[in-house]
């Protein structure tokens, strides 16, 4: 996916292996308002799959994701409470 969506916050998780990026993102999302977005930067190849599953199970929206030269950018929007 590619797009121009923007996040209010960026979480740099480059070099961290799952589940750490997902756990830290989940902790940040808990204190965000519904409708706010977070950008996660990761290098773990499992991140896209993990965040897709998390968004679906938690009621959030995966707005955008991309991978360029091993850098994964995930944009996640918090769903309604």
Rosetta constraint file for C-alpha pairs under 8 A:
AtomPair CA 1 CA 64 HARMONIC 5.59 0.50
AtomPair CA 1 CA 65 HARMONIC 5.27 0.50
AtomPair CA 1 CA 66 HARMONIC 5.75 0.50
AtomPair CA 2 CA 64 HARMONIC 6.05 0.50
AtomPair CA 2 CA 65 HARMONIC 6.42 0.50
AtomPair CA 2 CA 66 HARMONIC 6.20 0.50
AtomPair CA 3 CA 64 HARMONIC 6.57 0.50
AtomPair CA 5 CA 63 HARMONIC 7.34 0.50
AtomPair CA 5 CA 64 HARMONIC 7.31 0.50
AtomPair CA 5 CA 75 HARMONIC 7.71 0.50
AtomPair CA 6 CA 37 HARMONIC 7.46 0.50
AtomPair CA 6 CA 39 HARMONIC 7.74 0.50
AtomPair CA 6 CA 75 HARMONIC 7.67 0.50
AtomPair CA 7 CA 36 HARMONIC 7.43 0.50
AtomPair CA 7 CA 37 HARMONIC 4.76 0.50
AtomPair CA 7 CA 38 HARMONIC 4.92 0.50
AtomPair CA 7 CA 39 HARMONIC 5.50 0.50
AtomPair CA 7 CA 75 HARMONIC 6.88 0.50
AtomPair CA 8 CA 36 HARMONIC 6.77 0.50
AtomPair CA 8 CA 37 HARMONIC 5.78 0.50
AtomPair CA 8 CA 38 HARMONIC 6.02 0.50
AtomPair CA 8 CA 39 HARMONIC 7.79 0.50
AtomPair CA 9 CA 37 HARMONIC 7.06 0.50
AtomPair CA 9 CA 38 HARMONIC 5.03 0.50
AtomPair CA 9 CA 39 HARMONIC 6.17 0.50
AtomPair CA 10 CA 38 HARMONIC 5.81 0.50
AtomPair CA 10 CA 39 HARMONIC 4.59 0.50
AtomPair CA 10 CA 40 HARMONIC 5.82 0.50
AtomPair CA 10 CA 41 HARMONIC 7.44 0.50
AtomPair CA 11 CA 25 HARMONIC 7.15 0.50
AtomPair CA 11 CA 38 HARMONIC 7.29 0.50
AtomPair CA 11 CA 39 HARMONIC 6.10 0.50
AtomPair CA 11 CA 40 HARMONIC 4.80 0.50
AtomPair CA 11 CA 41 HARMONIC 6.23 0.50
AtomPair CA 12 CA 40 HARMONIC 6.06 0.50
AtomPair CA 12 CA 41 HARMONIC 4.91 0.50
AtomPair CA 12 CA 42 HARMONIC 6.73 0.50
AtomPair CA 13 CA 21 HARMONIC 5.68 0.50
AtomPair CA 13 CA 40 HARMONIC 6.85 0.50
AtomPair CA 13 CA 41 HARMONIC 5.53 0.50
AtomPair CA 13 CA 42 HARMONIC 4.89 0.50
AtomPair CA 13 CA 43 HARMONIC 7.45 0.50
AtomPair CA 14 CA 41 HARMONIC 6.02 0.50
AtomPair CA 14 CA 42 HARMONIC 4.35 0.50
AtomPair CA 14 CA 43 HARMONIC 5.08 0.50
AtomPair CA 14 CA 44 HARMONIC 7.65 0.50
AtomPair CA 14 CA 71 HARMONIC 7.71 0.50
AtomPair CA 15 CA 42 HARMONIC 6.93 0.50
AtomPair CA 15 CA 43 HARMONIC 5.82 0.50
AtomPair CA 15 CA 44 HARMONIC 7.15 0.50
AtomPair CA 16 CA 20 HARMONIC 6.42 0.50
AtomPair CA 16 CA 21 HARMONIC 6.63 0.50
AtomPair CA 16 CA 42 HARMONIC 7.22 0.50
AtomPair CA 16 CA 43 HARMONIC 7.20 0.50
AtomPair CA 16 CA 44 HARMONIC 6.86 0.50
AtomPair CA 17 CA 21 HARMONIC 6.96 0.50
AtomPair CA 17 CA 43 HARMONIC 7.89 0.50
AtomPair CA 17 CA 44 HARMONIC 5.58 0.50
AtomPair CA 18 CA 22 HARMONIC 6.60 0.50
AtomPair CA 18 CA 44 HARMONIC 6.79 0.50
AtomPair CA 18 CA 46 HARMONIC 7.06 0.50
AtomPair CA 18 CA 47 HARMONIC 6.76 0.50
AtomPair CA 19 CA 23 HARMONIC 6.07 0.50
AtomPair CA 20 CA 24 HARMONIC 6.13 0.50
AtomPair CA 21 CA 25 HARMONIC 6.06 0.50
AtomPair CA 21 CA 40 HARMONIC 7.76 0.50
AtomPair CA 21 CA 42 HARMONIC 7.25 0.50
AtomPair CA 21 CA 47 HARMONIC 7.64 0.50
AtomPair CA 22 CA 26 HARMONIC 5.98 0.50
AtomPair CA 22 CA 47 HARMONIC 7.75 0.50
AtomPair CA 22 CA 50 HARMONIC 7.44 0.50
AtomPair CA 22 CA 51 HARMONIC 6.89 0.50
AtomPair CA 23 CA 27 HARMONIC 6.23 0.50
AtomPair CA 24 CA 28 HARMONIC 6.38 0.50
AtomPair CA 25 CA 29 HARMONIC 6.09 0.50
AtomPair CA 25 CA 38 HARMONIC 7.86 0.50
AtomPair CA 25 CA 40 HARMONIC 7.35 0.50
AtomPair CA 26 CA 30 HARMONIC 6.22 0.50
AtomPair CA 27 CA 31 HARMONIC 7.17 0.50
AtomPair CA 28 CA 32 HARMONIC 6.59 0.50
AtomPair CA 29 CA 33 HARMONIC 7.95 0.50
AtomPair CA 29 CA 38 HARMONIC 7.58 0.50
AtomPair CA 29 CA 78 HARMONIC 6.52 0.50
AtomPair CA 32 CA 36 HARMONIC 6.46 0.50
AtomPair CA 32 CA 78 HARMONIC 7.41 0.50
AtomPair CA 33 CA 78 HARMONIC 7.19 0.50
AtomPair CA 34 CA 77 HARMONIC 7.80 0.50
AtomPair CA 34 CA 78 HARMONIC 5.07 0.50
AtomPair CA 34 CA 79 HARMONIC 5.31 0.50
AtomPair CA 34 CA 80 HARMONIC 5.05 0.50
AtomPair CA 34 CA 81 HARMONIC 6.53 0.50
AtomPair CA 35 CA 77 HARMONIC 5.92 0.50
AtomPair CA 35 CA 78 HARMONIC 5.24 0.50
AtomPair CA 35 CA 79 HARMONIC 6.04 0.50
AtomPair CA 35 CA 80 HARMONIC 7.11 0.50
AtomPair CA 36 CA 77 HARMONIC 5.69 0.50
AtomPair CA 36 CA 78 HARMONIC 5.69 0.50
AtomPair CA 37 CA 75 HARMONIC 6.75 0.50
AtomPair CA 37 CA 76 HARMONIC 5.42 0.50
AtomPair CA 37 CA 77 HARMONIC 4.14 0.50
AtomPair CA 37 CA 78 HARMONIC 6.10 0.50
AtomPair CA 38 CA 75 HARMONIC 5.80 0.50
AtomPair CA 38 CA 76 HARMONIC 5.38 0.50
AtomPair CA 38 CA 77 HARMONIC 6.47 0.50
AtomPair CA 39 CA 73 HARMONIC 6.82 0.50
AtomPair CA 39 CA 74 HARMONIC 5.56 0.50
AtomPair CA 39 CA 75 HARMONIC 4.50 0.50
AtomPair CA 39 CA 76 HARMONIC 6.41 0.50
AtomPair CA 40 CA 72 HARMONIC 7.93 0.50
AtomPair CA 40 CA 73 HARMONIC 5.77 0.50
AtomPair CA 40 CA 74 HARMONIC 5.05 0.50
AtomPair CA 40 CA 75 HARMONIC 6.42 0.50
AtomPair CA 40 CA 76 HARMONIC 7.96 0.50
AtomPair CA 41 CA 71 HARMONIC 6.95 0.50
AtomPair CA 41 CA 72 HARMONIC 5.67 0.50
AtomPair CA 41 CA 73 HARMONIC 4.79 0.50
AtomPair CA 41 CA 74 HARMONIC 6.52 0.50
AtomPair CA 42 CA 47 HARMONIC 6.95 0.50
AtomPair CA 42 CA 71 HARMONIC 6.06 0.50
AtomPair CA 42 CA 72 HARMONIC 5.01 0.50
AtomPair CA 42 CA 73 HARMONIC 6.53 0.50
AtomPair CA 43 CA 47 HARMONIC 7.64 0.50
AtomPair CA 43 CA 70 HARMONIC 5.82 0.50
AtomPair CA 43 CA 71 HARMONIC 5.17 0.50
AtomPair CA 43 CA 72 HARMONIC 5.71 0.50
AtomPair CA 44 CA 72 HARMONIC 7.80 0.50
AtomPair CA 45 CA 70 HARMONIC 7.80 0.50
AtomPair CA 45 CA 72 HARMONIC 7.85 0.50
AtomPair CA 46 CA 50 HARMONIC 6.08 0.50
AtomPair CA 47 CA 51 HARMONIC 5.94 0.50
AtomPair CA 47 CA 72 HARMONIC 7.69 0.50
AtomPair CA 48 CA 52 HARMONIC 6.10 0.50
AtomPair CA 48 CA 65 HARMONIC 7.37 0.50
AtomPair CA 48 CA 72 HARMONIC 7.64 0.50
AtomPair CA 48 CA 74 HARMONIC 7.25 0.50
AtomPair CA 49 CA 53 HARMONIC 6.35 0.50
AtomPair CA 50 CA 54 HARMONIC 6.12 0.50
AtomPair CA 51 CA 55 HARMONIC 5.94 0.50
AtomPair CA 51 CA 62 HARMONIC 7.66 0.50
AtomPair CA 51 CA 74 HARMONIC 7.92 0.50
AtomPair CA 52 CA 56 HARMONIC 6.30 0.50
AtomPair CA 52 CA 62 HARMONIC 6.58 0.50
AtomPair CA 53 CA 57 HARMONIC 6.16 0.50
AtomPair CA 54 CA 58 HARMONIC 5.87 0.50
AtomPair CA 54 CA 60 HARMONIC 7.89 0.50
AtomPair CA 55 CA 59 HARMONIC 5.83 0.50
AtomPair CA 55 CA 60 HARMONIC 4.55 0.50
AtomPair CA 55 CA 61 HARMONIC 5.67 0.50
AtomPair CA 55 CA 62 HARMONIC 6.15 0.50
AtomPair CA 55 CA 76 HARMONIC 7.58 0.50
AtomPair CA 56 CA 60 HARMONIC 6.38 0.50
AtomPair CA 56 CA 61 HARMONIC 7.25 0.50
AtomPair CA 59 CA 78 HARMONIC 7.72 0.50
AtomPair CA 59 CA 79 HARMONIC 5.49 0.50
AtomPair CA 59 CA 80 HARMONIC 7.51 0.50
AtomPair CA 60 CA 76 HARMONIC 7.02 0.50
AtomPair CA 60 CA 77 HARMONIC 5.81 0.50
AtomPair CA 60 CA 78 HARMONIC 4.90 0.50
AtomPair CA 60 CA 79 HARMONIC 4.31 0.50
AtomPair CA 60 CA 80 HARMONIC 7.81 0.50
AtomPair CA 61 CA 76 HARMONIC 5.77 0.50
AtomPair CA 61 CA 77 HARMONIC 5.05 0.50
AtomPair CA 61 CA 78 HARMONIC 6.59 0.50
AtomPair CA 61 CA 79 HARMONIC 6.55 0.50
AtomPair CA 62 CA 74 HARMONIC 7.53 0.50
AtomPair CA 62 CA 75 HARMONIC 6.11 0.50
AtomPair CA 62 CA 76 HARMONIC 4.65 0.50
AtomPair CA 62 CA 77 HARMONIC 6.35 0.50
AtomPair CA 63 CA 74 HARMONIC 7.91 0.50
AtomPair CA 63 CA 75 HARMONIC 5.45 0.50
AtomPair CA 63 CA 76 HARMONIC 5.61 0.50
AtomPair CA 63 CA 77 HARMONIC 6.53 0.50
AtomPair CA 64 CA 73 HARMONIC 7.98 0.50
AtomPair CA 64 CA 74 HARMONIC 5.98 0.50
AtomPair CA 64 CA 75 HARMONIC 5.05 0.50
AtomPair CA 64 CA 76 HARMONIC 7.25 0.50
AtomPair CA 65 CA 72 HARMONIC 7.22 0.50
AtomPair CA 65 CA 73 HARMONIC 5.44 0.50
AtomPair CA 65 CA 74 HARMONIC 4.41 0.50
AtomPair CA 65 CA 75 HARMONIC 6.10 0.50
AtomPair CA 66 CA 72 HARMONIC 5.73 0.50
AtomPair CA 66 CA 73 HARMONIC 5.31 0.50
AtomPair CA 66 CA 74 HARMONIC 6.74 0.50
AtomPair CA 67 CA 71 HARMONIC 5.47 0.50
AtomPair CA 67 CA 72 HARMONIC 4.37 0.50
AtomPair CA 67 CA 73 HARMONIC 6.35 0.50
AtomPair CA 68 CA 72 HARMONIC 6.60 0.50
